[in-house]
Amino acid sequence: MSDVLDDLRRYPDVEAPNLYAVDATDRLVLDEAAAALADAADGTVVVIGDRYGALTLGAVARHGVTGVRVHQDRLTGERALHANAERLGLGGFTSHGMTPELVAGARLVLLQLPRSLDALDEVAGLVAEHADPAVVVVAGGRVKHMTTAMNDVLGRHLAVVEARLARQKSRVLVASSPRPASERPARRWPECATHGDLVVCAHGGAFAGTGIDIGTRELLAHLDEVPQTTGTAVDLGCGTGVLAVAVARLRPGMAVVATDESAVAVASARATVEANGVADRVTVTRADGAGDLPDASVDLVLLNPPFHVGAAVVPAAARALFADAARVLRPGGELWTVWNSHLHYRPALEQVVGPTRQVGRDPKFTVTVSTRS
């Protein structure tokens, strides 16, 4: 009989013969949780960190589980789950943010372990506070990315943490028995830190946390040179929203839109915007690139592009954002970009956006301005 896992795709994420929608960790988590899934009552199963739908649709198709609540950080992963479900004629799940409603009353949580210990801390804290006291967390990861610190983080919130035997270079941690509130750490997220007159807020797992990464610092150093004073500015791939807040303060006549496909980034950016008192002029949106912004509707784009997706170096991610910037910029509008100097993005910027000049450079980073042709 065909297994649903064999039919999953990564679409709309990048697809290639060496890229897979399901890995050994997905299969191990589902196998370890099989007995609990078979007995699960409607609405008591939660899935967190599902990449392309393997955990969610595996639970639904293999065990007839219904009412599954799902949280995925990447919008691409969320869309892949829904696309797979539609193509295979499956339902029985709903997508949620990282909120108490996600885990309220849950008795079984299937978790793809995040790389960030802070992200794991936020998940474990939410589960311990809001799930059913009988909840069991089945958390899986690749052995090469796992550390005993993960056991410690889970153990701060759940009293019993057991490591199961590894299989195909993956391992599962099973955690249960939420600690009473008096024994758990105080709720941390979002955390905020002050940098001069700028407050940066971050949820667990946000890139750079409450700090300001050095690439963003390089771009910040040149923002007062931006000529635009009115119209619309976009912080593309906004992370914690530092650039959006900075341009809103420097150019109070501009409306600012901050976009990111990461749910944790969007939640962090919204907190940062609120903390800095610019929520009346900055709109934060979860979107793939520039999302639904109309063509030729924007005067300024600020971009500190990622060159990693997970553990992989993916130059195509930056190039896709360059194309999105080109699409939404009006003729004469400008893309201000900071990038790792060794990546040599200038020819791509010239080709995709338009004439590009350098406004800053050091051994690590280059800051360029590209004018839309």
Secondary structure per residue as TSV (DSSP state, phi and psi in degrees):
chain	resnum	aa	ss	phi	psi
A	1	M	-	360.0	137.1
A	2	S	-	-65.9	138.7
A	3	D	-	-97.8	135.4
A	4	V	G	-56.7	-31.6
A	5	L	G	-64.0	-26.5
A	6	D	G	-74.3	-13.6
A	7	D	G	-107.9	5.8
A	8	L	-	-81.9	148.6
A	9	R	-	-122.9	161.6
A	10	R	-	-85.7	-18.7
A	11	Y	T	-47.9	134.2
A	12	P	T	-90.0	12.5
A	13	D	S	-73.6	170.7
A	14	V	-	-59.4	135.1
A	15	E	-	-119.8	138.4
A	16	A	-	-159.9	160.0
A	17	P	T	-58.1	-26.7
A	18	N	T	-100.0	9.9
A	19	L	-	-115.3	133.9
A	20	Y	-	-122.6	147.5
A	21	A	S	-85.7	-16.7
A	22	V	-	-133.6	140.5
A	23	D	-	-128.8	-179.5
A	24	A	H	-62.8	-29.3
A	25	T	H	-67.2	-42.9
A	26	D	H	-55.0	-47.7
A	27	R	H	-66.2	-39.5
A	28	L	H	-66.9	-44.2
A	29	V	H	-59.0	-45.8
A	30	L	H	-64.2	-38.7
A	31	D	H	-67.8	-43.3
A	32	E	H	-64.8	-31.5
A	33	A	T	-95.3	5.4
A	34	A	H	-57.2	-46.0
A	35	A	H	-64.0	-42.4
A	36	A	H	-67.3	-37.8
A	37	L	H	-65.3	-38.7
A	38	A	H	-63.4	-28.3
A	39	D	T	-101.1	2.2
A	40	A	-	-70.1	132.0
A	41	A	-	-78.2	157.5
A	42	D	T	-55.0	131.4
A	43	G	T	80.8	10.6
A	44	T	-	-108.1	0.4
A	45	V	E	-106.5	133.4
A	46	V	E	-124.4	140.0
A	47	V	E	-121.4	129.5
A	48	I	E	-127.7	129.0
A	49	G	S	86.1	13.6
A	50	D	-	-61.5	127.3
A	51	R	S	-77.2	-54.1
A	52	Y	S	-130.6	9.6
A	53	G	S	111.4	2.8
A	54	A	H	-62.3	-45.9
A	55	L	H	-67.6	-45.7
A	56	T	H	-65.2	-53.4
A	57	L	H	-74.5	-27.2
A	58	G	H	-63.3	-44.3
A	59	A	H	-63.3	-42.3
A	60	V	H	-68.6	-50.2
A	61	A	H	-76.4	-38.7
A	62	R	H	-79.0	-33.0
A	63	H	H	-123.0	1.5
A	64	G	-	66.2	24.2
A	65	V	-	-68.9	140.4
A	66	T	-	-127.1	162.9
A	67	G	S	68.2	28.8
A	68	V	E	-72.2	130.1
A	69	R	E	-100.1	132.7
A	70	V	E	-127.5	137.0
A	71	H	E	-125.7	127.8
A	72	Q	-	-127.8	132.7
A	73	D	S	-70.7	-45.9
A	74	R	B	-82.1	131.1
A	75	L	H	-61.9	-34.5
A	76	T	H	-60.2	-42.1
A	77	G	H	-65.2	-40.3
A	78	E	H	-62.0	-43.1
A	79	R	H	-67.5	-35.6
A	80	A	H	-64.5	-42.0
A	81	L	H	-58.0	-49.0
A	82	H	H	-67.2	-36.1
A	83	A	H	-67.3	-42.5
A	84	N	H	-62.7	-43.6
A	85	A	H	-61.9	-44.0
A	86	E	H	-65.5	-43.1
A	87	R	H	-65.0	-34.0
A	88	L	H	-95.9	0.4
A	89	G	T	69.5	36.1
A	90	L	-	-112.2	151.3
A	91	G	-	-143.0	-146.6
A	92	G	-	87.0	17.2
A	93	F	E	-146.7	159.7
A	94	T	E	-137.4	149.2
A	95	S	E	-94.4	141.5
A	96	H	-	-139.7	161.8
A	97	G	-	-80.5	175.6
A	98	M	S	-83.0	76.7
A	99	T	S	-129.8	165.9
A	100	P	H	-55.9	-33.5
A	101	E	H	-62.1	-27.9
A	102	L	H	-58.6	-42.7
A	103	V	H	-112.8	1.0
A	104	A	T	-55.4	122.3
A	105	G	T	73.2	6.2
A	106	A	-	-65.4	142.4
A	107	R	S	-112.0	-14.9
A	108	L	E	-143.1	126.3
A	109	V	E	-120.7	121.2
A	110	L	E	-98.2	126.7
A	111	L	E	-133.7	126.3
A	112	Q	E	-82.9	115.8
A	113	L	-	-59.0	126.9
A	114	P	-	-74.5	157.2
A	115	R	S	-67.5	-37.1
A	116	S	-	-79.9	127.9
A	117	L	H	-65.8	-33.0
A	118	D	H	-64.4	-40.7
A	119	A	H	-63.0	-41.8
A	120	L	H	-64.8	-38.9
A	121	D	H	-60.9	-42.4
A	122	E	H	-65.2	-41.9
A	123	V	H	-63.7	-48.8
A	124	A	H	-62.7	-39.0
A	125	G	H	-64.9	-41.3
A	126	L	H	-64.3	-43.3
A	127	V	H	-63.7	-47.7
A	128	A	H	-61.9	-34.1
A	129	E	H	-81.9	-33.3
A	130	H	H	-120.6	-15.8
A	131	A	S	-77.2	170.5
A	132	D	-	-61.8	143.9
A	133	P	T	-57.5	-21.3
A	134	A	T	-92.2	11.3
A	135	V	-	-59.8	144.9
A	136	V	E	-123.6	130.8
A	137	V	E	-106.6	122.4
A	138	V	E	-109.1	105.4
A	139	A	E	-115.6	124.1
A	140	G	E	-120.4	154.4
A	141	G	E	-161.0	170.3
A	142	R	E	-75.7	134.0
A	143	V	G	-54.8	-38.5
A	144	K	G	-66.1	-18.6
A	145	H	G	-102.9	-2.1
A	146	M	-	-97.6	146.6
A	147	T	-	-134.9	162.1
A	148	T	H	-66.5	-17.7
A	149	A	H	-61.4	-28.9
A	150	M	H	-63.8	-41.2
A	151	N	H	-59.0	-42.5
A	152	D	H	-64.5	-41.5
A	153	V	H	-63.8	-47.2
A	154	L	H	-60.6	-39.1
A	155	G	H	-67.6	-20.2
A	156	R	H	-66.5	-27.1
A	157	H	H	-112.2	-28.2
A	158	L	E	-126.9	129.8
A	159	A	E	-72.1	-26.1
A	160	V	E	-114.8	121.2
A	161	V	E	-132.3	120.6
A	162	E	E	-122.6	134.4
A	163	A	E	-95.1	125.4
A	164	R	-	-90.9	167.1
A	165	L	-	-63.3	143.3
A	166	A	-	-74.5	152.6
A	167	R	B	-146.9	128.4
A	168	Q	T	50.1	45.1
A	169	K	T	65.7	20.9
A	170	S	E	-123.3	156.9
A	171	R	E	-144.6	153.3
A	172	V	E	-118.2	137.4
A	173	L	E	-106.4	133.2
A	174	V	E	-113.9	120.5
A	175	A	E	-121.5	143.2
A	176	S	E	-154.8	-179.1
A	177	S	E	60.8	73.0
A	178	P	E	-53.4	135.1
A	179	R	-	-71.5	150.2
A	180	P	-	-64.0	156.1
A	181	A	G	-53.7	-35.0
A	182	S	G	-67.9	-18.2
A	183	E	G	-103.9	-9.2
A	184	R	S	-91.4	154.8
A	185	P	-	-61.8	152.6
A	186	A	-	-63.3	149.4
A	187	R	-	-59.3	129.9
A	188	R	-	-105.6	-24.4
A	189	W	-	-106.4	138.5
A	190	P	S	-77.2	149.3
A	191	E	E	-92.0	152.8
A	192	C	E	-132.8	147.5
A	193	A	E	-139.2	149.2
A	194	T	E	-102.8	131.5
A	195	H	E	-123.5	96.3
A	196	G	T	63.7	-119.0
A	197	D	T	-100.7	12.7
A	198	L	E	-112.2	128.6
A	199	V	E	-101.5	126.8
A	200	V	E	-112.1	124.8
A	201	C	E	-113.7	145.2
A	202	A	E	-149.3	139.0
A	203	H	-	-86.8	166.1
A	204	G	T	-56.7	132.1
A	205	G	T	90.5	-5.0
A	206	A	-	-67.7	138.5
A	207	F	T	-58.5	128.8
A	208	A	T	72.7	-3.6
A	209	G	T	56.3	-136.1
A	210	T	T	-86.5	7.2
A	211	G	S	-87.9	-178.1
A	212	I	-	-120.9	115.5
A	213	D	-	-66.5	157.3
A	214	I	H	-68.2	-28.6
A	215	G	H	-65.3	-46.0
A	216	T	H	-61.0	-38.9
A	217	R	H	-59.4	-39.9
A	218	E	H	-62.9	-42.2
A	219	L	H	-70.8	-38.8
A	220	L	H	-57.1	-36.1
A	221	A	T	-64.7	-17.1
A	222	H	T	-111.8	1.3
A	223	L	G	-64.9	-28.4
A	224	D	G	-69.8	-8.2
A	225	E	G	-87.9	-8.1
A	226	V	-	-62.9	125.6
A	227	P	-	-79.9	-24.7
A	228	Q	-	-68.2	134.7
A	229	T	-	-123.7	-13.9
A	230	T	S	-135.0	172.7
A	231	G	E	96.0	-148.6
A	232	T	E	-121.2	134.1
A	233	A	E	-115.8	146.6
A	234	V	E	-124.9	127.4
A	235	D	E	-94.4	101.4
A	236	L	E	-90.5	120.2
A	237	G	T	69.0	59.8
A	238	C	-	-73.5	-16.3
A	239	G	T	57.6	-129.9
A	240	T	T	-82.2	4.0
A	241	G	S	88.9	15.6
A	242	V	H	-61.7	-47.7
A	243	L	H	-67.2	-38.0
A	244	A	H	-60.5	-45.4
A	245	V	H	-64.9	-42.8
A	246	A	H	-62.5	-44.9
A	247	V	H	-72.1	-32.2
A	248	A	H	-63.0	-36.1
A	249	R	H	-76.0	-41.9
A	250	L	H	-73.1	-31.3
A	251	R	-	-127.0	73.7
A	252	P	T	-63.7	-14.8
A	253	G	T	-82.3	-2.9
A	254	M	E	-102.4	143.0
A	255	A	E	-85.5	138.7
A	256	V	E	-120.2	133.3
A	257	V	E	-117.2	128.3
A	258	A	E	-113.4	127.7
A	259	T	E	-127.0	147.9
A	260	D	E	-160.9	148.0
A	261	E	S	-85.8	-10.8
A	262	S	B	-85.5	126.7
A	263	A	H	-63.7	-37.9
A	264	V	H	-69.2	-34.8
A	265	A	H	-65.3	-45.0
A	266	V	H	-63.5	-44.4
A	267	A	H	-62.8	-38.4
A	268	S	H	-68.5	-44.2
A	269	A	H	-63.5	-39.9
A	270	R	H	-62.3	-40.4
A	271	A	H	-65.8	-40.1
A	272	T	H	-64.1	-44.3
A	273	V	H	-61.2	-46.0
A	274	E	H	-62.0	-44.5
A	275	A	H	-64.1	-25.3
A	276	N	T	-100.2	5.0
A	277	G	T	70.4	28.6
A	278	V	-	-119.7	20.5
A	279	A	T	-63.8	-19.8
A	280	D	T	-74.5	-16.3
A	281	R	T	-123.3	-2.0
A	282	V	E	-122.7	123.6
A	283	T	E	-107.5	125.8
A	284	V	E	-106.1	129.4
A	285	T	E	-134.4	135.7
A	286	R	E	-81.7	118.6
A	287	A	-	-155.6	153.9
A	288	D	S	-82.4	107.5
A	289	G	T	65.3	-130.4
A	290	A	T	-85.2	0.2
A	291	G	T	58.7	-127.9
A	292	D	T	-93.3	10.4
A	293	L	-	-59.4	134.4
A	294	P	-	-65.9	155.4
A	295	D	T	-60.1	144.6
A	296	A	T	50.3	45.0
A	297	S	-	-117.5	-0.5
A	298	V	E	-123.8	143.5
A	299	D	E	-96.0	-25.9
A	300	L	E	-148.3	133.4
A	301	V	E	-124.1	131.6
A	302	L	E	-109.6	134.9
A	303	L	E	-147.8	121.8
A	304	N	-	-114.9	87.3
A	305	P	-	-74.0	148.6
A	306	P	-	-74.4	149.4
A	307	F	S	-120.3	6.5
A	308	H	E	-118.7	143.8
A	309	V	E	-122.5	107.2
A	310	G	T	66.1	-125.3
A	311	A	T	-94.7	-6.8
A	312	A	E	-92.9	140.0
A	313	V	E	-81.4	119.2
A	314	V	-	-131.3	86.7
A	315	P	H	-58.0	-26.0
A	316	A	H	-62.3	-26.0
A	317	A	H	-63.1	-44.0
A	318	A	H	-66.6	-42.2
A	319	R	H	-62.8	-36.2
A	320	A	H	-64.2	-38.0
A	321	L	H	-69.8	-35.3
A	322	F	H	-59.7	-43.4
A	323	A	H	-65.2	-38.7
A	324	D	H	-64.3	-41.8
A	325	A	H	-60.4	-44.6
A	326	A	H	-60.9	-37.5
A	327	R	H	-65.3	-43.4
A	328	V	H	-89.4	-16.4
A	329	L	E	-74.2	138.5
A	330	R	E	-71.0	156.2
A	331	P	E	-54.5	129.4
A	332	G	E	90.0	-13.0
A	333	G	E	-68.4	162.2
A	334	E	E	-124.0	140.6
A	335	L	E	-106.6	116.1
A	336	W	E	-100.2	119.1
A	337	T	E	-128.9	141.6
A	338	V	E	-116.3	137.4
A	339	W	E	-150.3	155.4
A	340	N	E	-62.5	124.1
A	341	S	G	-56.0	-33.4
A	342	H	G	-71.3	-9.6
A	343	L	G	-84.3	-15.5
A	344	H	-	52.0	57.2
A	345	Y	-	-81.4	-10.7
A	346	R	H	-57.4	-44.7
A	347	P	H	-58.3	-38.3
A	348	A	H	-66.6	-40.7
A	349	L	H	-63.3	-42.4
A	350	E	H	-59.8	-42.8
A	351	Q	H	-72.9	-42.9
A	352	V	H	-86.3	-39.7
A	353	V	T	-103.9	-57.3
A	354	G	-	155.0	-167.6
A	355	P	-	-51.2	133.1
A	356	T	E	-127.9	131.6
A	357	R	E	-123.6	151.8
A	358	Q	E	-90.3	132.3
A	359	V	E	-115.7	-8.4
A	360	G	E	-166.8	147.7
A	361	R	E	-160.5	138.8
A	362	D	-	-138.1	-179.4
A	363	P	S	-57.6	-23.5
A	364	K	S	-100.1	-39.9
A	365	F	E	-130.4	148.5
A	366	T	E	-124.0	137.6
A	367	V	E	-112.7	125.3
A	368	T	E	-127.3	158.0
A	369	V	E	-122.0	122.7
A	370	S	E	-112.2	128.2
A	371	T	E	-99.7	128.3
A	372	R	-	-66.2	127.2
A	373	S	-	-70.7	360.0
